[in-house]
């Protein structure tokens, strides 16, 4: 391995993993790719290649098809079956005769391309550039689809996926998963009084607090506005409450605009837990429990933490007069969103043939337009 080589340095050139049992092919590929400006790692066994890919997450894997113990198809299948390596593009390399059947089989296995020996440097580098460029475009699209633009945290869609993942983990190993929802108090008033830039500063500050917690067993998201979410895998209820209370204290101690007119703000927290039962539990229900707990916290005043399992039945019945997060249900039109004209405005716009009484009465949503 070259001196000063750091496989985890993502600001450097792309990292390519070579998996081939032929040392001469490894040497040749390493030379061609190094000349092209790429960082290179290698493994001389398919099983080792899977472990190395899982640990270092290379930008591309070039696989030899014919290897003992675990051939290229087996390595590719193993990589594509793991969430941590499924998105890593694969290029197969082989010394067999190029046939339509061989190419079709390689592409069907999940490879992006196939190159045939002996390796030509120009052709190799061209294929590598094309594959890496396509992968970068896919990664950028995925980032935009799953990341909140302002904070860099996961967005609501990704948060729901993280909830579903936590539920699956709890069902599988009977561990407890925790979901936390938090809401910055009075953000709308802050935006109105101090401007949206100041409101964004509150959101960014809270997001930075959550970013410190992001880890494989803890995922943070901005759900929308000043509402944030946190999912903890294999946690405990005590850990979830302790974390919420520490975040609550920390955010309320932050001083904004300290040089002119010091300001401090608060957030409320709702916490829910799932331990694998009931089996039919879904992400929407998990989200809903944390939301109900958050709603209870806001009713009790600023800077509050409430756990769903601590709410008594009498209070719970007053907190859930209707489903608060039923995204899976088809929403029906209601009178709540209907805006009718004041009578004097309706009289001015009424048609001559209609009576004043009918002109002044607002139409219901089901009444056809004239």
C-alpha positions as CSV (number, residue, x, y, z in Angstrom):
1,X,0.0,0.0,0.0
2,X,1.5,3.4,-1.0
3,X,3.0,5.6,1.7
4,X,0.4,8.1,3.1
5,X,-2.5,6.1,1.5
6,X,-5.8,6.7,3.3
7,X,-8.7,4.7,1.9
8,X,-11.2,6.7,3.9
9,X,-10.2,10.1,2.5
10,X,-13.3,11.0,0.5
11,X,-11.8,14.3,-0.7
12,X,-9.1,12.4,-2.6
13,X,-9.5,10.7,-6.0
14,X,-11.9,7.8,-6.3
15,X,-11.0,4.5,-4.6
16,X,-11.1,1.3,-6.7
17,X,-10.9,-2.2,-5.3
18,X,-9.3,-4.9,-7.5
19,X,-10.3,-8.5,-6.7
20,X,-8.3,-11.0,-8.7
21,X,-6.3,-14.1,-7.8
22,X,-3.7,-13.4,-10.5
23,X,-0.9,-11.1,-9.1
24,X,0.2,-10.1,-12.6
25,X,-3.3,-8.8,-13.5
26,X,-3.4,-6.9,-10.2
27,X,0.0,-5.3,-10.9
28,X,-1.1,-4.3,-14.4
29,X,-4.4,-2.9,-13.3
30,X,-2.9,-1.0,-10.4
31,X,-0.4,0.6,-12.8
32,X,-3.0,1.6,-15.4
33,X,-5.4,3.0,-12.7
34,X,-2.6,4.8,-10.8
35,X,-1.6,6.5,-14.0
36,X,-5.2,7.6,-14.5
37,X,-5.2,9.3,-11.0
38,X,-7.1,6.7,-9.0
39,X,-6.4,5.2,-5.6
40,X,-6.2,1.4,-5.7
41,X,-6.7,-1.4,-3.2
42,X,-6.5,-5.1,-4.0
43,X,-7.6,-8.5,-2.7
44,X,-6.5,-11.8,-4.1
45,X,-9.5,-13.8,-2.9
46,X,-13.2,-13.2,-3.4
47,X,-14.1,-13.7,0.2
48,X,-11.5,-11.2,1.3
49,X,-12.8,-8.8,-1.4
50,X,-16.3,-8.8,0.1
51,X,-14.9,-8.0,3.6
52,X,-12.6,-5.2,2.3
53,X,-15.5,-3.7,0.3
54,X,-17.7,-3.7,3.3
55,X,-15.1,-2.0,5.5
56,X,-13.7,0.6,3.1
57,X,-16.7,1.2,0.7
58,X,-14.7,1.8,-2.5
59,X,-16.2,3.8,-5.3
60,X,-15.8,0.9,-7.8
61,X,-15.0,-2.8,-7.7
62,X,-13.2,-4.5,-10.6
63,X,-13.8,-8.3,-10.3
64,X,-12.2,-11.2,-12.0
65,X,-14.8,-13.8,-13.0
66,X,-12.7,-16.9,-12.5
67,X,-11.4,-17.2,-8.9
68,X,-11.2,-20.2,-6.5
69,X,-13.4,-20.4,-3.4
70,X,-15.8,-17.6,-4.5
71,X,-15.9,-16.5,-8.1
72,X,-16.8,-13.1,-9.5
73,X,-20.5,-13.9,-9.7
74,X,-20.5,-15.0,-6.0
75,X,-18.7,-11.8,-4.9
76,X,-21.1,-9.6,-6.9
77,X,-24.1,-11.3,-5.4
78,X,-22.6,-10.9,-1.9
79,X,-22.0,-7.2,-2.5
80,X,-25.4,-6.5,-3.9
81,X,-27.1,-8.3,-1.0
82,X,-25.6,-6.1,1.6
83,X,-27.1,-2.6,2.2
84,X,-23.6,-1.2,2.9
85,X,-22.2,-2.3,-0.5
86,X,-25.3,-2.7,-2.7
87,X,-24.7,0.7,-4.5
88,X,-21.1,0.1,-5.3
89,X,-20.7,-0.3,-9.0
90,X,-19.0,-3.5,-10.3
91,X,-17.0,-4.1,-13.5
92,X,-16.3,-7.7,-14.4
93,X,-12.9,-8.7,-15.9
94,X,-12.4,-11.9,-17.7
95,X,-10.0,-13.7,-20.0
96,X,-12.8,-15.7,-21.7
97,X,-14.0,-15.2,-25.2
98,X,-16.4,-12.3,-25.6
99,X,-19.9,-13.6,-26.4
100,X,-23.3,-12.1,-26.2
101,X,-24.3,-14.8,-23.7
102,X,-21.4,-13.9,-21.4
103,X,-22.1,-10.1,-21.5
104,X,-25.8,-10.7,-20.8
105,X,-25.0,-12.9,-17.9
106,X,-22.6,-10.4,-16.4
107,X,-25.0,-7.5,-16.7
108,X,-27.9,-9.6,-15.3
109,X,-25.7,-10.4,-12.2
110,X,-25.6,-6.6,-11.4
111,X,-22.4,-5.5,-13.1
112,X,-22.2,-2.1,-14.8
113,X,-19.8,-3.3,-17.5
114,X,-17.4,-6.0,-18.5
115,X,-13.9,-5.8,-19.8
116,X,-11.9,-8.5,-21.5
117,X,-8.2,-9.4,-21.1
118,X,-5.6,-8.4,-22.1
119,X,-6.4,-5.1,-20.5
120,X,-5.9,-2.1,-22.7
121,X,-5.1,1.1,-20.7
122,X,-7.2,3.5,-22.7
123,X,-10.2,1.3,-22.9
124,X,-10.0,0.4,-19.2
125,X,-9.8,4.1,-18.1
126,X,-12.6,5.1,-20.4
127,X,-14.9,2.4,-19.0
128,X,-14.0,3.3,-15.4
129,X,-14.6,7.0,-16.0
130,X,-18.1,6.3,-17.6
131,X,-19.1,4.0,-14.7
132,X,-17.9,6.5,-12.0
133,X,-19.6,9.4,-13.7
134,X,-22.9,7.5,-13.8
135,X,-22.5,6.5,-10.2
136,X,-21.8,10.1,-9.1
137,X,-25.0,11.2,-10.9
138,X,-27.1,8.5,-9.1
139,X,-25.6,9.4,-5.8
140,X,-26.4,13.1,-6.3
141,X,-30.0,12.2,-7.2
142,X,-30.3,10.0,-4.2
143,X,-28.9,12.7,-1.9
144,X,-31.4,15.2,-3.2
145,X,-34.2,12.8,-2.7
146,X,-33.4,11.8,0.8
147,X,-31.6,14.9,2.3
148,X,-33.0,18.1,3.8
149,X,-31.4,20.9,1.8
150,X,-31.0,23.4,4.7
151,X,-29.6,21.2,7.5
152,X,-28.1,18.3,5.5
153,X,-30.0,15.8,7.7
154,X,-32.3,13.2,6.3
155,X,-35.7,14.5,5.1
156,X,-39.2,13.3,6.0
157,X,-39.3,10.5,3.4
158,X,-35.9,9.1,4.5
159,X,-37.0,9.4,8.2
160,X,-40.1,7.2,7.5
161,X,-37.7,4.7,5.9
162,X,-35.5,4.8,8.9
163,X,-38.5,4.2,11.1
164,X,-39.4,1.1,9.0
165,X,-35.9,-0.1,9.3
166,X,-35.9,0.3,13.1
167,X,-39.1,-1.7,13.3
168,X,-37.6,-4.5,11.3
169,X,-34.5,-4.6,13.6
170,X,-36.8,-4.7,16.7
171,X,-38.8,-7.6,15.2
172,X,-35.8,-9.5,14.3
173,X,-33.8,-9.4,17.5
174,X,-36.4,-8.3,20.0
175,X,-34.5,-5.2,20.8
176,X,-36.1,-1.8,21.6
177,X,-36.2,1.1,19.1
178,X,-36.8,4.7,20.1
179,X,-38.3,7.4,18.0
180,X,-38.2,11.1,19.1
181,X,-39.9,14.1,17.6
182,X,-39.0,17.6,18.6
183,X,-40.4,21.0,17.7
184,X,-38.8,24.4,18.1
185,X,-41.3,26.6,20.0
186,X,-42.7,29.7,18.3
187,X,-40.7,29.4,15.1
188,X,-43.4,31.0,13.1
189,X,-43.4,34.0,15.4
190,X,-39.6,34.1,15.2
191,X,-39.8,34.3,11.4
192,X,-42.4,37.0,11.5
193,X,-40.6,39.1,14.1
194,X,-36.9,38.6,13.3
195,X,-37.0,37.4,9.7
196,X,-36.5,34.0,8.0
197,X,-32.7,34.2,8.2
198,X,-32.9,34.3,12.0
199,X,-35.4,31.4,11.9
200,X,-33.0,29.4,9.7
201,X,-30.3,30.0,12.3
202,X,-32.4,28.3,14.9
203,X,-33.1,25.4,12.6
204,X,-29.4,25.0,11.7
205,X,-28.3,25.2,15.3
206,X,-30.8,22.5,16.3
207,X,-29.7,20.4,13.3
208,X,-26.0,20.7,14.4
209,X,-27.0,19.3,17.8
210,X,-28.6,16.3,16.2
211,X,-25.7,15.8,13.8
212,X,-23.4,15.0,16.7
213,X,-25.6,12.0,17.4
214,X,-25.8,10.6,13.9
215,X,-24.3,7.0,13.9
216,X,-25.1,3.6,12.5
217,X,-27.6,3.1,15.3
218,X,-28.9,6.6,15.4
219,X,-30.5,8.5,12.5
220,X,-31.5,12.2,12.6
221,X,-33.9,14.0,10.2
222,X,-35.7,17.3,9.7
223,X,-39.3,16.3,9.3
224,X,-40.5,19.8,8.3
225,X,-40.4,23.4,9.5
226,X,-39.0,23.3,13.0
227,X,-39.8,19.7,13.6
228,X,-37.0,17.2,13.8
229,X,-36.9,13.4,14.3
230,X,-34.4,11.0,15.7
231,X,-34.5,7.2,15.5
232,X,-32.4,5.0,17.8
233,X,-31.8,1.3,17.1
234,X,-31.2,-1.2,20.0
235,X,-31.8,1.5,22.6
236,X,-33.7,1.6,25.9
237,X,-36.6,3.9,27.0
238,X,-34.3,5.4,29.7
239,X,-31.7,6.2,27.0
240,X,-34.3,7.8,24.8
241,X,-35.7,10.0,27.6
242,X,-32.2,10.9,28.8
243,X,-31.2,12.0,25.3
244,X,-34.4,14.0,24.8
245,X,-33.9,15.8,28.2
246,X,-30.2,16.6,27.4
247,X,-31.1,18.0,24.0
248,X,-33.9,20.0,25.6
249,X,-31.5,21.5,28.2
250,X,-28.7,22.1,25.6
251,X,-30.9,23.9,23.1
252,X,-32.6,26.1,25.7
253,X,-29.1,27.2,26.9
254,X,-27.9,28.4,23.5
255,X,-27.8,32.2,23.3
256,X,-28.6,33.7,19.9
257,X,-27.7,37.3,18.8
258,X,-25.6,37.6,22.0
259,X,-23.8,40.8,20.9
260,X,-26.9,42.9,20.6
261,X,-30.1,41.6,22.2
262,X,-29.5,38.1,23.6
263,X,-32.3,35.6,22.9
264,X,-33.0,32.1,24.0
265,X,-35.5,29.6,22.7
266,X,-37.0,26.3,23.6
267,X,-38.1,23.0,22.1
268,X,-40.5,20.3,23.1
269,X,-40.0,16.6,22.7
270,X,-42.2,13.5,22.2
271,X,-40.7,10.0,22.6
272,X,-42.1,6.6,21.7
273,X,-40.7,3.1,21.9
274,X,-41.2,-0.3,20.1
275,X,-39.9,-3.7,21.2
276,X,-41.1,-5.9,18.4
277,X,-44.7,-6.3,19.5
278,X,-47.3,-6.1,18.1
279,X,-45.9,-7.7,14.9
280,X,-48.2,-5.7,12.6
281,X,-46.8,-2.4,13.9
282,X,-45.9,0.0,11.1
283,X,-43.8,3.1,10.6
284,X,-46.9,5.4,10.4
285,X,-48.1,4.2,13.8
286,X,-44.7,4.7,15.3
287,X,-44.6,8.2,13.9
288,X,-48.1,8.8,15.3
289,X,-47.2,7.8,18.8
290,X,-44.2,10.2,18.9
291,X,-46.4,12.9,17.4
292,X,-49.1,12.4,20.1
293,X,-46.4,12.6,22.8
294,X,-45.0,15.8,21.2
295,X,-48.5,17.2,21.2
296,X,-48.9,16.4,24.9
297,X,-45.5,18.1,25.6
298,X,-46.6,21.3,23.9
299,X,-49.9,21.4,25.8
300,X,-47.9,21.3,29.1
301,X,-45.8,24.3,28.2
302,X,-42.4,25.2,26.7
303,X,-39.3,23.0,27.2
304,X,-41.1,19.8,27.9
305,X,-40.3,16.1,27.3
306,X,-43.2,13.6,27.2
307,X,-43.0,9.8,26.5
308,X,-45.9,8.1,24.9
309,X,-45.8,5.2,27.4
310,X,-46.1,7.7,30.3
311,X,-49.4,9.3,29.1
312,X,-52.4,8.0,31.0
313,X,-55.5,6.7,29.2
314,X,-57.7,9.7,30.2
315,X,-55.2,12.2,28.7
316,X,-54.6,10.1,25.7
317,X,-58.2,10.2,24.7
318,X,-58.1,14.0,24.6
319,X,-54.9,14.0,22.5
320,X,-56.1,11.9,19.6
321,X,-59.5,13.2,18.5
322,X,-58.5,12.2,14.9
323,X,-55.6,10.4,13.2
324,X,-52.7,12.9,13.3
325,X,-50.5,11.2,10.7
326,X,-52.5,8.9,8.5
327,X,-50.5,9.3,5.3
328,X,-51.7,5.9,4.2
329,X,-55.3,6.9,4.3
330,X,-57.0,8.7,1.4
331,X,-58.0,12.2,2.7
332,X,-61.5,13.3,1.9
333,X,-62.5,16.9,1.3
334,X,-63.8,18.6,4.4
335,X,-65.5,21.9,5.3
336,X,-62.4,23.0,7.3
337,X,-60.5,24.1,4.3
338,X,-63.4,25.8,2.5
339,X,-63.1,29.6,2.3
340,X,-66.4,31.4,1.5
341,X,-66.7,35.0,0.4
342,X,-68.1,37.6,2.8
343,X,-71.8,38.4,2.0
344,X,-71.1,41.9,0.7
345,X,-68.4,40.5,-1.8
346,X,-70.6,37.7,-2.8
347,X,-73.5,40.1,-3.6
348,X,-71.2,42.0,-6.0
349,X,-70.1,38.9,-7.9
350,X,-73.5,37.1,-8.0
351,X,-75.2,36.4,-11.3
352,X,-78.3,38.5,-12.0
353,X,-80.6,35.5,-12.2
354,X,-79.7,34.3,-8.7
355,X,-81.4,35.6,-5.6
356,X,-79.6,37.6,-3.0
357,X,-80.0,34.9,-0.5
358,X,-78.4,32.2,-2.6
359,X,-75.7,34.6,-3.7
360,X,-74.7,35.4,-0.1
361,X,-74.5,31.7,1.0
362,X,-71.2,30.0,0.4
363,X,-71.3,27.0,-1.8
364,X,-70.4,23.6,-0.3
365,X,-67.5,21.8,-1.9
366,X,-69.9,19.3,-3.4
367,X,-72.0,21.9,-5.1
368,X,-71.1,22.3,-8.8
369,X,-69.6,25.6,-9.9
370,X,-71.9,27.8,-12.0
